[in-house]
Amino acid sequence: MTRERKEELLGKVFEMKDLVEYQEGTISSRMIINNRAGSITIFSFDKDEGLSEHTAPYDAVVMILDGECQVWVAGVTHTMRTGQTIIFPAHAPHAVSATSRFKMALIMIRGKEDGQ
């Protein structure tokens, strides 16, 4: 899929993994939604690339779209593969490392739980 703008994706059927290409030796990303309510960003990681441990103020949903990686959440390591999903709890330290080339969708919803 070409680098279509967000507006060109609206109302269309597409595969999220096709929205960002692998780049040798680096991490690439493409934000497809970003507003006050939250964001959706698609990432591609070359083998051995990763995101160092950090926290976020909101829960983060990570869906593996292609390949394999390891994630660490609050000291627990998980090996994840295509089709699997994990939720990083708000304020919990987490990190991601590519054991092979992989792509993921990161969904962040900003806001209070239970309508508070």
KOLKOLVEX-8607 format. One record per atom (N, C-alpha, C): x, y, z. Coordinates in steps of 0.02 Angstrom, whole numbers, padded with zeros to 5 digits, always signed. Example, Ala and Ser with C-alpha at 12.3 -4.5 7.8 and 13.67 -1.06 7.14 Angstrom:
<pts>
+00660-00284+00390 +00615-00225+00390 +00660-00165+00390 +00642-00112+00354 +00684-00053+00357 +00645+00002+00394 
</pts>
This chain:
<pts>
+00043-00059+00000 +00000+00000+00000 +00045+00062+00000 +00027+00111-00038 +00066+00173-00040 +00055+00214+00023 +00094+00266+00032 +00088+00309+00091 +00028+00356+00083 -00031+00326+00084 -00092+00366+00078 -00102+00407+00141 -00131+00465+00133 -00147+00506+00191 -00206+00475+00228 -00214+00494+00291 -00267+00467+00332 -00335+00474+00298 -00348+00532+00269 -00412+00544+00236 -00425+00494+00180 -00372+00472+00146 -00379+00425+00091 -00393+00354+00116 -00383+00341+00182 -00396+00276+00210 -00468+00270+00236 -00499+00327+00250 -00566+00326+00280 -00616+00289+00235 -00652+00242+00264 -00703+00205+00227 -00675+00151+00181 -00609+00139+00184 -00577+00089+00142 -00557+00029+00183 -00552-00028+00151 -00528-00089+00183 -00453-00094+00169 -00413-00106+00221 -00341-00113+00212 -00313-00157+00267 -00252-00179+00259 -00217-00217+00311 -00168-00168+00345 -00174-00163+00411 -00131-00116+00447 -00058-00130+00435 -00038-00194+00430 +00033-00210+00420 +00061-00181+00356 +00018-00165+00308 +00041-00138+00244 +00052-00062+00246 +00036-00030+00302 +00040+00043+00306 +00111+00068+00322 +00156+00025+00342 +00225+00045+00356 +00271-00011+00331 +00325+00009+00299 +00373-00038+00271 +00430-00050+00321 +00463-00107+00315 +00524-00120+00353 +00580-00077+00325 +00622-00052+00370 +00681-00014+00351 +00741-00045+00387 +00794-00059+00350 +00851-00093+00379 +00882-00052+00435 +00892-00086+00492 +00927-00056+00549 +00890-00003+00588 +00824-00001+00581 +00788+00052+00616 +00715+00033+00631 +00680+00079+00662 +00609+00074+00676 +00574+00127+00635 +00521+00107+00601 +00480+00155+00563 +00410+00157+00593 +00377+00213+00586 +00309+00218+00613 +00266+00262+00570 +00201+00251+00578 +00152+00292+00543 +00091+00299+00588 +00076+00360+00607 +00017+00374+00647 -00042+00380+00600 -00095+00340+00611 -00152+00343+00567 -00212+00378+00599 -00213+00382+00665 -00264+00420+00702 -00228+00456+00759 -00244+00520+00768 -00217+00557+00825 -00264+00614+00841 -00298+00607+00898 -00342+00661+00919 -00346+00661+00995 -00388+00704+01024 -00392+00710+01097 -00410+00644+01130 -00448+00602+01097 -00470+00538+01126 -00415+00485+01126 -00369+00489+01079 -00316+00439+01076 -00281+00436+01009 -00241+00384+01000 -00203+00377+00939 -00195+00304+00920 -00183+00293+00855 -00165+00228+00829 -00103+00238+00786 -00050+00202+00804 +00013+00208+00767 +00036+00138+00747 +00058+00131+00685 +00084+00068+00660 +00160+00074+00658 +00195+00023+00685 +00268+00023+00688 +00295-00038+00650 +00354-00029+00620 +00393-00086+00595 +00461-00083+00629 +00486-00141+00651 +00550-00146+00684 +00594-00193+00645 +00655-00172+00630 +00703-00219+00602 +00727-00265+00659 +00753-00323+00641 +00778-00370+00692 +00827-00335+00738 +00822-00350+00803 +00865-00324+00856 +00852-00250+00874 +00803-00219+00844 +00784-00150+00863 +00732-00155+00919 +00721-00100+00955 +00672-00102+01008 +00659-00034+01038 +00614-00034+01086 +00598+00026+01125 +00619+00012+01197 +00660+00055+01224 +00684+00045+01293 +00627+00053+01343 +00640+00030+01403 +00589+00031+01455 +00565+00103+01467 +00499+00109+01471 +00467+00174+01483 +00398+00161+01512 +00363+00214+01530 +00294+00209+01554 +00251+00256+01513 +00185+00247+01518 +00137+00291+01485 +00081+00305+01534 +00050+00363+01530 -00002+00381+01577 -00069+00346+01565 -00075+00309+01510 -00137+00275+01492 -00123+00203+01474 -00174+00160+01478 -00167+00092+01453 -00149+00095+01379 -00108+00047+01356 -00088+00043+01286 -00101-00027+01261 -00137-00033+01206 -00150-00098+01175 -00100-00107+01118 -00064-00163+01120 -00015-00179+01068 -00037-00243+01033 -00046-00239+00967 -00065-00296+00926 -00007-00311+00879 +00017-00374+00879 +00071-00394+00834 +00041-00410+00766 +00062-00374+00715 +00035-00381+00648 +00075-00427+00603 +00141-00435+00620 +00185-00475+00579 +00248-00489+00619 +00274-00550+00616 +00338-00566+00647 +00333-00585+00720 +00389-00575+00756 +00394-00597+00825 +00436-00547+00865 +00417-00539+00929 +00454-00494+00973 +00450-00519+01045 +00488-00485+01087 +00481-00495+01159 +00458-00429+01189 +00412-00434+01237 +00391-00375+01274 +00401-00388+01348 +00417-00335+01383 +00425-00338+01455 +00373-00291+01485 +00335-00318+01532 +00284-00277+01567 +00293-00288+01641 +00312-00235+01676 +00321-00238+01749 +00364-00298+01770 +00418-00309+01733 +00465-00362+01751 +00450-00431+01724 +00395-00440+01688 +00376-00505+01659 +00389-00503+01584 +00423-00554+01558 +00440-00559+01487 +00389-00603+01451 +00367-00580+01392 +00320-00618+01350 +00349-00621+01279 +00348-00680+01248 +00363-00685+01177 +00297-00681+01140 +00294-00635+01091 +00232-00624+01055 +00243-00635+00980 +00190-00660+00948 +00192-00675+00876 +00132-00645+00841 +00134-00646+00775 +00080-00620+00734 +00012-00642+00761 -00033-00593+00767 -00101-00607+00789 -00113-00599+00863 -00060-00593+00903 -00068-00587+00975 -00072-00514+00997 -00104-00504+01054 -00117-00438+01081 -00101-00437+01156 -00077-00380+01180 -00064-00371+01251 -00085-00299+01269 -00105-00290+01332 -00122-00223+01357 -00069-00204+01409 -00034-00150+01396 +00013-00123+01445 -00027-00078+01492 -00029-00094+01556 -00067-00051+01603 -00035+00018+01610 -00076+00068+01620 -00051+00136+01633 +00000+00134+01688 +00054+00172+01679 +00107+00182+01728 +00152+00121+01740 +00137+00064+01708 +00180+00004+01716 +00240+00010+01669 +00300-00002+01694 +00358-00001+01649 +00353-00056+01597 +00369-00040+01535 +00366-00089+01481 +00418-00073+01428 +00436-00124+01389 +00486-00117+01335 +00470-00168+01281 +00498-00157+01222 +00486-00201+01164 +00552-00214+01129 +00564-00276+01108 +00625-00294+01071 +00608-00342+01015 +00635-00329+00956 +00621-00371+00897 +00668-00432+00896 +00639-00492+00900 +00678-00553+00893 +00683-00573+00819 +00638-00545+00778 +00640-00548+00705 +00610-00481+00683 +00611-00468+00619 +00575-00410+00596 +00502-00418+00618 +00473-00364+00643 +00402-00369+00662 +00368-00302+00655 +00301-00306+00650 +00259-00246+00646 +00206-00250+00701 +00189-00192+00728 +00139-00190+00781 +00096-00128+00773 +00035-00133+00799 -00010-00076+00805 -00011-00057+00878 -00004+00007+00892 -00008+00034+00959 -00070+00077+00964 -00116+00058+01008 -00178+00095+01017 -00179+00126+01086 -00181+00191+01089 -00183+00227+01153 -00250+00264+01158 -00286+00251+01212 -00348+00287+01225 -00336+00332+01284 -00343+00396+01273 -00332+00445+01327 -00399+00460+01360 -00402+00456+01425 -00464+00474+01459 -00472+00435+01523 -00523+00453+01558 -00537+00421+01622 -00581+00360+01612 -00569+00310+01654 -00610+00249+01651 -00678+00260+01681 -00727+00220+01661 -00794+00219+01689 -00828+00287+01686 -00810+00329+01637 -00844+00392+01628 -00832+00443+01683 -00783+00433+01726 -00770+00479+01780 -00740+00544+01756 
</pts>
